[in-house]
Amino acid sequence: MVKSVVVAGDSVIDWIAWEKKPLILSGEKKPVLNWMYSSGLTMIARPGGAALTGLLAETSFQDNKQDATVEKYYIDAIESIPPTKVLHSNAILKDFPIKGDSGGKRVFRVSQFYGYTGPETGVVETSHFRLPDTKADMVILDDAGNGFRDAAESWPRAIREEKLRPLIILKMSQPLGTGKLWEHLINNHGDCLVTVVSANDLRDLGVHISYRLSWERVAEDFVWQMQNNLLLQSLLQCRNLIVRFGIDGAIHYTKKNDRISAVLYYDPELLEDGFFELHQGKMQGLSGAFVAGLAPSLLKNRENFADAIRNGILGARNLFTAGFGPVEKNPDYIFNGIFTISDNDRKRIASIPIPVLSHQLNEQRSGWTILGTKNRVELEEITEKMVVFGKDPSMSPVPVGSYEGLKTVDRNEIESYQSIKNLFSEFLNNPKVTRPLSIAVFGPPGSGKSFGVTQLALSIEKKKIEKMEFNLSQFRDPGELTIAFHKIRDAVLKGKVPLAFFDEFDANLDGRFGWLKYFLAPMQDGEFRDGEMMHPLGKAIFIFAGATCHRFDEFRYGSGDDAAKTEHARQLAEAKGTDFGSRLRGYIDIMGCNRSAENDRFAIIRRAVLLRSLLSRNAGHLIDEHGVAAIDPCVVRAFLKVPDYRHGARSMEAIIDMSLLSAKRRFAQSALPSMAQLQIHVDADRFMRLVLQDVVFNDAVESIAKEIHNNQYRATLKKMGKSLPHDVPWEDLPEEIRESNRGQAKHIPEKLKAIGCGLWPGKKGDISLITLDENEIEVLARLEHIRWMKEKREAGYTFGKTRNDTKKIHPDLVEWDELSDEEKRKDRDFVRAIPLRLADVGFEIYRYDEKDTHPDSSLCSVKN
């Protein structure tokens, strides 16, 4: 059955103009008018606003091969309608490169919007826009706040008649949630209404939603505002609200019978407006493309918001990418195919439910992270794949902060880096700024402070940035700092923006924090003194890296007991630390690759990202054209699970540098440095036992299997007063039964994962035994029975009430709940003894403490 879609709303005539290059004078005599030798503009008019949305909707249904008719505005003699009758917009086009195209192809996009011209009365003559007055299964309304919302006579019949119940998609601009149209839709079509608004319109309304910090922060801010901000009360009347965050994400907020839910859709690789940052130029019609992308999926299934929102985001991106077509042709919209979205394309846009807290709890944000939705076992497993493949597919929902050669997936780090990047961007793009931008960065030694901030700056403006490093602990007096300021000034005069890295700025000089006072004038006034002369510094970035303080709060408040904090405050006050802090515009706490605190959950993830980055920079020949790193799993495990790097990231990098890799095609264990070299940077014994863990465990399987049979299976039979055919010493067992015991031993690591545990080589004489609780024993026993049944069935066994090994019949081939108590007891006794069996062969079980789900096994607590 053919369905009907009507598109209406505020329309505009879009004038697009591009440069007409002048004819070049030549010796040939041709009848050419003089004006053709001058540069100028070529202009054409195209349907805009609701008229453009209608064209996009028609294309979307065609691309999705959906049988629907789209009734849209038709504009006769569009170029002859003056702005006194209909609103006109104006845009200048230029040609821009296509990102990723090595052939140098270029497309037209908007270089500058020149605003609008329209009727001085503000009343648009709707007679120029003809729309059949028909019924409809779906109505798309483009309410741009230009009169349509209050002109009821212009509304489609499908929303004016009470009996008609079409699905309505309302694209609404500010002012939001007001006007006759909104009241009519809420009162008569509220349960059929999908409202689409822009996050920027909410921000302009005065709603605080963070911008370009992290998707988690955006989601938390939005949900909190929806529940607490009175400015948004009118929007709460709508059952389905979609908020667009550029063409990189959206939130679907639903309220039904006082039950609230919210889903975030986002590009894990980019933040809001990240797509625009990667591509040059601007484009109009993107919001219309988003709505047009929604329509086919929702017309087919009113609850299919997942596909609809993804199609909307990707359709808008495709419109932007296509622009106004290739430069070889005259500019015009390229519609065909932009809404042909494959399943693989849709997977690029992740989605996740947002926790919706109560009003009271929401006063203090939850600290929710998308990475934290992965359970601890999943996190541990995927870190190895992150190192080998760059990013494991199962990590696809996890946002990644990418800054030139630096990547991070830790929400706190992403927000810290991104907030500073926003400051950098604003500073570099503001031509009026003449004094330095001052940022502080803290972290333990070797955490990568210099590298992180440098990559951050280079990700914005690589050609202009010139890095300069000054270690204040090596300066003997303030005169050397003056020399440093001259070097900074010289770089500015050459047209560069110096990234001046002042390492150990909190070092002693006539007392603690003695250097701070020498930075006050340069930071505040952009000048420094040399003798009797004051010299302007110009546009520079000052980065102050802490040495004695590893966190900003430690610099600000001190650490230790009250007496130590009081003394810290006194020293900081004497050194004018308050004045120094007031001149800072931001700070970053870099966590590094070691565990920074008891509740630091994601150290192993940071290690994986850092290890991949170091391999790319220091051993790039090991990574093939598909991005796969040739590195042995056992080497990856050792890098990720060694308890501590003595010198942070520097130690990790040093181990790679010391490894014999230049002539190798693979990072195998044989390439690792000697124990003596390793000992400089890690616990070498622990590192190598992690490398050899698989070998050692496989060697131990035989011993574990023997113990299972001799000291457990036979002991259990004796306790039960039973005698079975296989109640004989290990050496007398048939090979089939011995292999079954080996399989039981090999499966121990897999079973442990189910209860959030793992194993690793322990130190002899210092192995802690954990005690499994009854729930864990029950889980492990069930898994052992499942493993045993699978083994038996693969060997050809079937169920029978009487055991017959010759005919391969066994009475225990039943589900766990149907198993006899005696057989259950055997499985429970086996799993209860697993910690002891492993300790006998030199392995220790680790578990995550209930209060700390940190995925790094080497850093987890062990329960005795």
C-alpha positions in Angstrom: 0.0 0.0 0.0 1.4 3.4 -1.0 1.6 5.8 1.9 1.4 9.5 1.8 3.8 12.0 3.3 3.2 15.7 3.5 6.0 18.3 4.1 5.2 21.8 5.0 6.6 24.7 7.0 8.6 27.9 6.7 10.1 28.1 3.2 12.8 30.3 1.8 14.5 30.9 -1.5 18.2 30.1 -1.2 20.5 32.1 -3.4 23.9 30.5 -3.9 26.6 32.4 -5.6 30.1 31.5 -6.7 33.0 33.4 -8.3 33.0 33.9 -12.0 36.6 34.1 -13.2 37.3 36.8 -15.8 38.2 36.0 -19.4 41.9 36.4 -20.1 42.8 39.0 -22.8 44.3 37.5 -25.9 45.3 38.6 -29.3 42.2 37.0 -30.8 39.5 39.4 -31.7 36.2 38.2 -30.5 32.9 40.0 -29.9 33.2 39.9 -26.1 31.6 42.5 -23.8 34.0 44.3 -21.5 32.3 43.1 -18.3 33.4 39.5 -19.1 37.0 40.5 -18.5 36.1 41.3 -14.9 35.6 38.9 -12.0 32.1 38.6 -10.7 29.5 36.3 -9.2 27.2 33.8 -10.8 24.0 33.3 -8.8 21.1 30.8 -8.9 18.1 30.4 -6.7 17.1 27.1 -5.2 14.2 26.0 -2.9 15.1 26.3 0.8 13.6 25.7 4.2 10.5 23.4 4.1 10.7 23.3 0.3 14.3 21.9 0.5 13.2 19.5 3.3 10.5 18.2 1.0 13.0 17.5 -1.8 15.3 15.7 0.7 12.4 13.7 2.1 11.4 12.6 -1.4 15.0 11.5 -2.1 15.1 9.7 1.3 12.1 7.5 0.5 13.4 6.8 -3.0 16.9 5.8 -1.7 15.2 3.5 0.9 13.0 2.0 -1.9 9.9 2.8 0.2 6.6 3.1 -1.5 5.5 6.5 -0.5 4.3 9.7 -2.2 5.7 12.9 -0.9 3.6 16.0 -1.2 5.9 19.0 -1.0 6.0 22.7 -2.0 6.4 23.6 -5.6 7.7 27.1 -6.3 6.9 28.6 -9.8 9.4 31.1 -11.3 11.6 30.9 -8.3 14.2 33.4 -9.5 11.5 36.1 -10.2 10.0 36.2 -6.7 11.4 39.3 -4.8 12.4 39.3 -1.2 9.5 41.7 -0.5 7.2 38.7 -0.9 9.3 35.7 0.3 12.3 35.3 2.6 15.6 35.0 0.7 18.9 33.6 2.0 22.3 34.3 0.6 25.5 32.2 0.5 28.8 32.4 -1.2 30.4 29.1 -2.4 34.0 28.1 -2.8 35.7 24.9 -3.8 37.1 22.8 -1.0 39.2 19.5 -1.0 37.5 16.2 -0.5 39.0 14.7 2.6 40.8 11.4 1.9 40.8 11.9 -1.9 44.4 11.6 -3.1 43.5 12.6 -6.6 43.0 16.3 -5.6 39.2 16.4 -6.3 37.3 19.3 -4.9 33.6 20.1 -4.3 31.6 23.3 -3.8 30.5 24.2 -0.3 29.5 27.3 1.4 32.4 29.6 2.5 30.2 32.3 4.0 26.6 32.8 4.8 25.4 36.3 4.2 22.1 36.1 6.1 18.6 36.9 5.0 16.5 39.5 3.2 12.7 39.4 3.4 9.4 41.1 3.7 9.7 44.1 6.1 6.2 43.3 7.5 7.5 39.9 8.5 4.5 38.3 6.7 5.5 35.8 4.0 3.1 35.4 1.1 2.2 31.7 1.1 0.6 31.8 -2.3 4.0 31.1 -3.8 4.1 27.7 -2.1 1.4 25.3 -3.4 0.7 22.2 -1.4 -2.1 19.7 -2.2 -4.6 19.6 0.7 -4.6 15.9 1.3 -4.7 13.3 4.1 -1.4 11.8 5.1 0.2 8.9 7.0 3.1 11.2 8.0 3.5 15.0 8.2 6.9 16.6 8.3 6.8 20.2 9.6 9.8 22.6 9.2 9.0 25.3 11.8 11.8 27.8 11.5 10.0 30.5 13.5 9.3 32.6 10.4 5.5 32.8 10.6 4.3 29.3 9.7 3.7 28.3 13.3 1.0 31.1 13.7 -0.6 30.8 10.2 -3.1 28.0 10.9 -4.6 28.4 7.4 -1.3 27.2 6.0 -1.1 24.1 8.0 -1.7 20.7 6.2 -5.2 19.3 6.5 -3.8 16.2 8.0 -3.0 18.0 11.2 -6.0 20.3 11.2 -8.6 17.6 11.3 -9.0 15.9 14.7 -9.9 12.5 13.3 -6.7 12.2 11.3 -3.8 10.7 13.3 -0.7 10.9 11.2 2.8 10.5 12.6 4.2 14.0 12.8 7.9 15.0 12.7 8.3 18.6 13.9 11.7 20.2 13.2 11.5 23.2 15.5 13.7 26.3 15.8 13.7 28.9 18.5 11.7 30.1 20.3 11.1 26.5 21.4 7.9 25.1 22.7 5.7 28.1 22.0 3.2 29.3 19.4 -0.1 28.2 18.0 1.3 25.2 16.1 3.0 23.8 19.2 -0.1 24.1 21.3 -2.2 22.6 18.6 0.1 19.6 18.2 0.6 19.0 21.9 -3.2 19.1 22.6 -4.3 17.1 19.6 -1.4 14.9 18.4 0.9 14.6 21.4 1.2 10.8 21.3 2.0 10.9 17.5 4.5 13.8 17.7 8.3 13.5 17.3 10.0 16.8 18.0 13.5 17.5 16.6 15.5 20.5 18.0 19.1 21.6 17.9 21.3 21.4 21.0 22.6 24.9 20.1 19.0 26.3 20.3 18.7 24.9 23.8 22.0 26.5 24.7 20.9 29.8 23.3 17.8 29.5 25.4 20.1 29.5 28.5 20.2 25.7 29.1 23.7 24.6 30.2 24.8 21.6 28.1 28.5 21.2 27.8 30.1 21.5 24.4 32.9 19.3 23.1 34.1 17.8 26.4 32.8 14.2 26.2 29.6 12.4 25.1 29.1 11.3 28.7 29.2 14.8 30.0 26.8 16.0 27.3 24.4 13.2 28.1 24.5 13.8 31.9 24.0 17.6 31.4 21.1 17.1 29.1 19.2 14.6 31.3 19.8 16.8 34.4 18.5 19.9 32.6 15.4 18.1 31.3 14.5 17.1 34.8 15.4 20.3 36.6 15.3 23.3 34.3 12.0 25.1 34.1 12.9 26.5 30.7 12.4 23.0 29.3 9.0 22.3 30.8 7.1 22.8 27.6 9.3 20.3 25.8 8.5 17.7 28.4 4.9 17.6 27.0 6.3 15.8 23.9 6.4 12.1 24.1 9.4 11.8 21.8 12.1 14.5 21.7 15.2 14.3 19.6 18.0 16.7 20.2 20.6 17.0 17.5 24.3 17.6 18.4 25.6 18.8 15.0 25.8 15.8 12.6 27.8 13.7 15.1 25.2 12.7 17.7 21.7 12.9 19.0 19.7 12.1 22.2 16.3 10.5 22.0 14.4 11.5 25.2 11.1 9.7 25.8 8.5 10.3 28.5 5.5 7.9 28.7 3.2 7.6 31.7 5.8 9.4 33.9 8.4 6.9 32.8 11.5 8.5 31.3 14.2 7.0 29.2 17.0 8.5 27.1 19.3 7.0 24.5 22.5 8.7 23.3 23.5 8.2 19.6 27.0 9.3 18.9 30.1 8.8 16.8 32.7 7.3 19.1 35.6 8.7 17.0 34.4 12.3 17.1 32.9 14.8 19.5 30.1 17.3 18.6 31.1 19.2 15.5 34.1 16.9 15.0 32.9 16.1 11.5 33.0 19.8 10.6 36.5 20.0 12.1 37.8 17.3 9.7 36.2 18.8 6.6 36.5 22.3 5.1 33.6 24.5 4.3 30.0 24.7 5.4 26.7 23.4 4.1 23.0 24.3 4.3 20.1 21.9 4.5 21.7 19.6 7.1 18.9 19.8 9.6 16.4 19.1 6.8 18.6 16.1 5.8 18.5 14.8 9.3 14.7 14.9 9.4 14.4 13.4 6.0 16.7 10.6 7.1 14.4 9.8 10.0 11.2 9.6 8.0 11.4 6.3 6.1 12.2 4.1 9.2 9.6 5.8 11.4 6.9 5.6 8.7 7.6 1.8 8.5 7.8 1.4 12.2 7.0 4.2 14.6 9.2 2.8 17.3 12.3 2.2 15.1 14.2 5.3 16.4 17.5 3.4 16.4 17.8 3.1 12.6 15.9 6.4 12.0 18.4 8.5 14.0 21.4 6.8 12.5 20.0 7.4 9.0 19.4 11.0 9.9 23.0 11.6 11.1 24.6 9.8 8.2 22.2 11.3 5.6 23.2 14.8 6.8 26.9 13.8 6.7 26.5 12.6 3.1 24.8 15.8 2.1 27.7 17.8 3.6 30.3 15.5 1.9 28.6 15.9 -1.5 28.3 19.6 -1.1 27.1 21.4 -4.2 28.9 19.0 -6.4 32.3 18.7 -8.1 34.0 21.9 -9.3 34.0 20.6 -12.9 30.2 21.4 -13.1 28.1 24.3 -12.1 27.1 24.1 -8.4 23.9 22.5 -7.4 22.5 20.1 -4.8 23.6 16.5 -5.1 20.7 14.4 -3.7 20.7 11.0 -5.3 22.1 8.3 -3.0 22.8 10.4 0.0 20.2 8.4 2.1 21.4 5.0 0.9 22.7 3.8 4.2 24.1 0.3 4.7 24.1 -1.7 8.0 27.9 -1.2 8.1 27.5 2.5 7.8 24.9 2.5 10.6 27.4 0.7 12.9 29.6 3.7 12.8 27.1 5.5 15.0 27.0 3.9 18.4 24.1 4.1 20.9 23.8 3.6 24.6 21.0 4.2 27.2 21.7 7.1 29.5 21.2 6.6 33.2 18.2 8.6 34.3 18.6 9.4 38.0 16.1 10.7 40.4 15.9 14.5 40.9 17.7 14.2 44.2 20.5 12.0 43.1 21.0 14.0 39.9 22.1 17.0 41.9 25.4 15.2 42.2 26.3 13.7 38.8 26.9 10.0 38.6 30.3 10.0 36.9 28.8 7.5 34.5 31.1 6.3 31.7 30.4 4.5 28.5 33.6 2.5 29.0 32.3 1.5 32.4 29.4 -0.4 30.8 31.8 -3.1 29.8 32.2 -5.7 32.5 35.6 -6.3 34.1 36.3 -9.5 32.2 35.4 -8.0 28.9 37.7 -5.0 29.6 40.6 -7.3 30.3 40.0 -9.4 27.2 39.7 -6.5 24.8 42.8 -4.7 25.8 45.0 -7.2 24.0 43.0 -6.7 20.9 43.3 -2.9 21.2 47.1 -3.3 21.1 47.1 -5.6 18.1 44.3 -4.0 16.0 44.3 -0.4 17.3 40.7 -0.7 18.5 38.8 -3.9 19.1 35.4 -4.1 17.4 33.8 -4.8 20.8 35.2 -1.4 21.9 33.3 0.4 19.1 30.8 2.1 21.5 33.6 3.5 23.6 34.4 7.2 22.7 38.1 7.8 21.8 39.8 11.1 22.2 42.3 11.5 19.3 44.9 14.3 19.4 47.5 13.9 16.6 49.7 11.1 18.0 47.8 10.7 21.2 44.7 8.6 21.9 42.8 8.1 25.1 39.5 6.4 26.1 39.5 7.5 29.7 36.6 9.9 30.2 38.4 12.1 32.7 41.4 12.5 30.4 39.2 13.1 27.3 37.4 15.9 29.2 40.6 17.4 30.5 42.3 17.3 27.1 39.3 18.5 25.3 38.7 21.5 27.6 42.3 22.6 27.0 41.9 21.9 23.2 38.9 24.2 23.2 41.0 26.9 24.9 43.8 26.4 22.4 41.4 26.7 19.4 39.8 29.8 20.7 43.2 31.3 21.5 44.8 30.5 18.1 41.7 31.7 16.1 41.5 35.0 18.0 43.6 37.6 16.2 43.2 40.2 18.9 44.9 38.2 21.6 48.4 39.4 22.4 49.4 37.9 25.7 50.2 34.2 26.5 47.7 31.5 27.2 48.7 29.8 30.5 47.9 26.2 31.2 49.2 23.9 34.0 49.7 20.2 33.6 50.3 17.7 36.4 51.0 14.0 36.6 53.5 11.5 38.1 57.0 11.3 36.5 56.9 9.6 33.1 53.1 10.1 32.7 53.6 11.8 29.4 52.9 15.4 30.3 55.0 17.0 27.6 54.0 14.5 24.9 50.3 14.8 25.7 50.1 18.6 25.6 52.3 18.8 22.5 50.1 16.4 20.6 47.1 18.4 21.7 48.5 21.6 20.3 49.6 20.0 17.1 46.2 18.5 16.5 44.9 22.1 16.1 47.7 23.9 14.3 50.7 21.8 13.3 52.4 24.4 11.0 52.3 27.3 13.4 53.2 25.6 16.7 56.9 25.6 17.7 57.6 23.6 20.8 60.2 25.0 23.3 61.2 23.3 26.5 62.8 24.8 29.6 63.5 22.8 32.8 63.4 25.3 35.7 65.2 22.8 38.0 68.3 23.3 35.9 68.1 27.1 35.9 70.5 28.7 38.4 68.9 32.2 38.6 66.1 34.3 37.1 68.4 35.6 34.4 68.2 32.3 32.6 64.4 32.7 32.6 64.8 36.1 30.9 66.9 34.4 28.2 64.1 31.9 27.7 61.6 34.7 27.3 63.8 36.2 24.6 63.8 32.9 22.7 60.0 32.8 22.9 59.7 36.3 21.6 62.1 35.5 18.7 59.8 32.6 17.7 56.8 34.9 17.8 58.6 37.5 15.5 59.2 34.7 13.0 55.4 34.1 12.8 55.3 31.0 15.0 53.2 30.3 18.1 55.6 29.1 20.7 54.5 26.2 22.9 56.7 27.0 25.8 56.9 24.1 28.2 58.2 25.1 31.6 59.0 21.8 33.3 59.2 21.6 37.1 57.8 25.1 37.5 57.2 24.3 41.2 60.9 23.7 41.8 62.7 25.5 44.6 64.3 29.0 44.1 65.0 30.7 47.4 62.3 28.5 48.9 59.5 26.4 47.5 57.6 27.8 44.5 60.2 30.6 44.2 59.8 30.7 40.4 56.1 31.7 40.4 56.6 35.4 40.9 58.7 35.7 37.8 55.9 34.6 35.6 53.2 36.9 36.9 53.9 39.9 34.6 54.4 37.8 31.4 51.2 35.8 32.1 49.1 38.9 32.9 50.5 41.6 30.6 52.4 39.6 28.0 55.6 41.4 28.8 58.9 40.6 30.5 61.6 42.7 32.0 65.3 42.7 30.9 67.2 45.2 32.9 65.3 48.5 32.6 63.5 47.5 29.4 60.1 45.8 29.1 59.7 43.5 26.1 56.4 42.3 24.6 56.1 38.5 24.3 53.3 38.3 21.8 51.1 35.3 21.2 52.4 32.3 22.9 51.2 29.3 25.0 52.8 28.7 28.4 52.6 25.2 29.7 53.6 24.8 33.4 54.4 21.2 34.3 54.5 20.2 37.9 57.3 18.2 39.5 56.6 18.0 43.3 52.9 18.1 42.8 51.2 15.4 40.8 47.7 16.8 40.7 46.3 20.3 40.5 44.5 19.9 43.8 47.8 18.9 45.4 49.4 22.1 44.0 46.4 24.2 45.2 45.8 22.6 48.7 48.8 20.4 49.4 48.7 16.8 50.6 49.2 14.8 53.8 47.9 15.7 57.2 46.5 19.0 58.3 49.8 20.3 59.4 51.4 19.5 56.0 48.5 21.2 54.2 48.8 24.3 56.4 52.5 24.6 55.7 51.9 24.1 52.0 49.3 26.9 52.0 51.8 29.2 53.8 54.6 28.5 51.3 52.2 29.0 48.3 50.9 32.3 49.7 54.4 33.7 50.3 55.3 32.8 46.7 52.3 34.6 45.3 50.7 31.3 44.3 47.2 32.7 44.5 48.2 35.4 41.9 49.8 32.7 39.8 46.7 30.5 39.9 44.4 33.3 38.9 46.4 33.7 35.7 45.9 30.1 34.7 43.2 29.4 32.1 43.1 25.7 32.6 44.8 22.6 33.8 45.2 18.9 33.0 45.8 16.0 35.4 47.4 13.2 33.4 47.0 9.9 35.0 49.7 7.9 33.3 50.0 4.2 32.8 50.2 3.2 36.4 47.3 3.0 38.8 46.8 6.5 40.1 44.4 5.8 43.0 42.4 3.0 44.6 39.4 3.8 42.5 41.3 4.2 39.2 39.4 1.6 37.1 40.9 1.9 33.7 44.7 1.8 34.1 44.9 -1.3 31.9 43.0 0.5 29.1 45.3 3.5 29.3 48.2 1.1 29.1 46.8 -0.6 26.0 46.2 2.7 24.2 49.7 3.9 25.2 51.4 0.6 24.1 49.7 0.8 20.7 50.8 4.4 20.3 54.4 3.6 21.3 54.5 0.7 18.9 53.3 3.0 16.1 56.0 5.6 16.8 58.9 3.4 17.8 58.4 0.2 15.9 56.0 1.1 13.1 57.4 -1.5 10.8 55.6 -4.1 12.9 52.2 -2.8 11.9 50.9 -3.8 8.5 48.8 -1.9 6.0 45.7 -3.2 7.7 46.7 -1.8 11.0 47.5 -5.2 12.6 50.5 -5.2 14.9 52.8 -8.3 14.8 53.3 -8.9 18.5 53.0 -12.1 20.5 50.0 -12.3 22.9 52.3 -13.2 25.7 54.4 -10.0 25.2 51.2 -7.9 25.2 50.0 -9.6 28.4 53.3 -8.8 30.2 53.2 -5.2 29.1 49.6 -4.8 30.2 49.6 -6.8 33.5 53.0 -6.0 35.0 52.2 -4.4 38.4 54.1 -1.1 38.0 56.3 0.8 35.6 59.0 2.4 37.7 59.3 5.5 35.5 55.8 5.5 34.1 55.4 5.8 30.3 59.1 6.3 29.9 59.7 2.8 31.2 57.2 1.3 28.8 58.9 3.2 25.9 62.4 2.2 27.2 61.5 -1.5 27.1 60.4 -1.2 23.5 63.5 0.7 22.6 65.7 -1.9 24.3 64.0 -4.8 22.5 65.7 -6.2 19.4 63.1 -5.2 16.8 64.9 -3.3 14.0 65.5 -6.4 11.9 62.4 -8.3 13.1 59.1 -8.8 11.6 57.4 -9.7 14.9 57.7 -8.6 18.5 58.3 -12.1 20.0 59.4 -12.9 23.5 62.9 -13.6 22.1 63.2 -9.8 21.2 62.7 -8.7 24.8 65.7 -7.2 26.6 67.6 -9.0 29.3 66.4 -9.5 32.8 69.0 -7.0 34.1 67.7 -4.3 31.6 64.1 -5.1 32.4 64.8 -4.7 36.1 65.6 -1.0 35.6 62.0 -0.3 34.6 59.8 -3.1 36.0 59.8 -6.1 38.3 61.7 -8.3 35.7 60.8 -11.6 37.4 57.1 -10.8 37.4 57.3 -9.5 33.8 58.9 -12.6 32.4 56.6 -15.0 34.3 53.7 -13.1 32.7 55.4 -13.7 29.3 55.8 -17.4 30.0 52.4 -17.8 31.7 50.9 -19.9 28.9 53.9 -22.2 28.6 54.1 -22.6 32.4 50.4 -23.3 32.7 50.4 -25.8 29.9 53.3 -27.5 31.5 51.3 -27.5 34.8 48.2 -29.0 33.2 49.5 -32.5 33.6 50.2 -32.0 37.3 46.8 -30.4 37.9 45.1 -33.3 36.1 46.9 -35.8 38.2 45.9 -34.0 41.4 42.3 -33.8 40.2 42.2 -37.6 39.8 44.5 -38.9 42.6 43.7 -36.5 45.5 40.2 -35.4 44.6 38.2 -37.8 42.4 39.5 -40.9 44.2 39.2 -39.2 47.6 35.6 -38.2 46.9 34.8 -41.8 45.9 36.3 -43.1 49.1 34.3 -40.6 51.2 31.2 -41.7 49.4 32.0 -45.3 49.9 31.9 -46.0 46.2 34.1 -48.0 43.8 34.1 -47.2 40.1 36.1 -48.7 37.2 38.4 -45.6 37.0 39.2 -45.6 40.7 42.8 -46.5 39.9 46.2 -44.6 40.1 46.8 -42.1 37.3 49.3 -44.3 35.6 46.7 -47.0 35.2 44.0 -44.8 33.7 42.9 -45.2 30.0 44.3 -42.3 27.9 40.7 -41.2 27.2 40.1 -40.6 30.9 43.4 -38.9 31.4 42.7 -36.6 28.5 39.3 -35.7 30.1 41.1 -34.7 33.3 43.5 -32.6 31.3 40.5 -30.9 29.6 39.1 -30.2 33.1 42.4 -28.6 34.1 42.7 -26.5 30.9 39.2 -25.1 31.3 39.9 -23.6 34.8 40.9 -20.1 33.4 37.7 -19.9 31.4 35.5 -20.9 34.4 37.2 -18.3 36.6 36.3 -15.5 34.1 32.6 -16.2 34.8 33.1 -15.1 38.4 35.3 -12.1 37.6 38.6 -13.9 38.4 41.8 -14.6 36.5 45.1 -16.2 37.2 48.7 -15.3 36.9 52.0 -16.7 38.0 52.7 -16.1 41.7 55.9 -15.9 43.6 56.8 -19.2 45.4 56.1 -19.0 49.0 54.1 -15.9 48.6 50.8 -17.1 46.9 47.6 -15.9 48.5 44.7 -18.3 48.5 41.3 -16.8 47.8 38.2 -18.4 49.3 35.3 -19.0 46.9 31.9 -18.2 48.3 29.0 -20.6 47.9 27.4 -18.7 45.0 30.8 -18.7 43.1 31.2 -22.4 43.8 27.7 -23.1 42.4 28.4 -21.1 39.2 31.8 -22.9 38.6 30.3 -26.3 39.3 27.5 -25.8 36.8 30.1 -24.6 34.2 32.2 -27.7 34.9 29.2 -30.0 34.3 28.4 -28.1 31.0 32.0 -28.6 29.9 31.9 -32.3 30.8 28.6 -32.9 28.9 30.0 -31.2 25.8 33.1 -33.4 26.0 31.1 -36.6 26.4 28.7 -35.7 23.6 31.5 -34.9 21.2 32.9 -38.3 22.1 29.7 -39.9 21.0 28.0 -40.5 24.4 24.2 -40.4 24.8 22.0 -40.5 27.8 20.9 -43.7 29.4 19.8 -44.7 32.9 22.6 -47.3 33.2 26.2 -46.4 32.5 27.9 -48.4 29.7 31.2 -47.1 28.5 31.4 -49.7 25.8 28.2 -48.4 24.2 28.9 -44.8 25.3 25.9 -44.4 27.5 26.0 -42.3 30.6 23.2 -41.4 33.1 24.7 -38.0 34.0 24.1 -36.5 30.6 21.3 -34.3 32.0 20.9 -30.7 32.9 22.4 -29.5 36.2 19.1 -29.3 38.0 18.4 -33.0 37.2 21.8 -34.2 38.3 22.0 -36.3 41.5 23.2 -34.6 44.7 26.2 -36.9 44.8 27.3 -35.9 41.3 26.8 -32.2 42.1 28.9 -32.7 45.2 31.8 -34.0 43.1 31.7 -31.0 40.8 31.5 -28.6 43.8 34.4 -30.3 45.6 36.5 -30.0 42.4 35.9 -26.2 42.0 36.3 -25.6 45.7 39.8 -26.9 45.5 40.8 -24.9 42.4 42.7 -22.2 44.3 44.8 -24.9 46.1 45.4 -26.9 42.9 46.7 -23.8 41.1 48.8 -22.7 44.1 50.5 -26.2 44.0 51.8 -25.4 40.5 52.7 -21.8 41.2 49.7 -19.8 40.1 47.6 -17.3 42.0 43.9 -16.4 41.5 43.1 -12.7 41.5 39.7 -11.2 41.9 38.3 -7.7 41.7 37.2 -6.2 45.0 33.5 -5.4 45.0 34.3 -1.7 45.5 36.9 -1.6 42.8 36.2 -3.1 39.4 39.5 -2.1 37.9 40.2 -4.4 35.0 44.0 -4.5 35.4 44.5 -7.9 37.1 48.0 -6.9 38.3 46.5 -4.1 40.4 43.5 -5.8 41.9 43.3 -6.7 45.5 43.4 -10.4 46.6 41.1 -11.7 49.3 42.6 -14.1 51.7 
